[in-house]
Amino acid sequence: MSIINLVIVLIVVGVLLWAVNTYIPMDRKIKFILNVVVVIAVVLWLLQAFGVLGAMDTIRVGR
């Protein structure tokens, strides 16, 4: 994945998160949880994209 694709994805995710936070009325706690989940998902995706985390498809949950 090229650096341009990474930057474009980060911009799109940031704009979408900003739009949700700005235009969709919801409780402050729910917004905080949404922001934390999105940031954690983006950080994990970036770590995997740069090869720090390794392949996520080998992680199994349950049986």
C-alpha positions, 0 to 999 in steps of 0.5 A: 500500500502506498503512502498516498493511499494511507494518507487518503484513508486517514483523511477520509476516516477523519472527515467521517468521524468529524461529520459524525461528531458534528452533525449527529446528535448523541450523548457525550459518552457515546461520542467518546466511545465511538472516537476511542473505537475508531482511533484504536481501529485506525492505529491497529490498521496502521501498525499492520500496514507498516508491518509492525503488527504482522498479519491479523488473519492468523488471530483466532477468537474462540474455537 
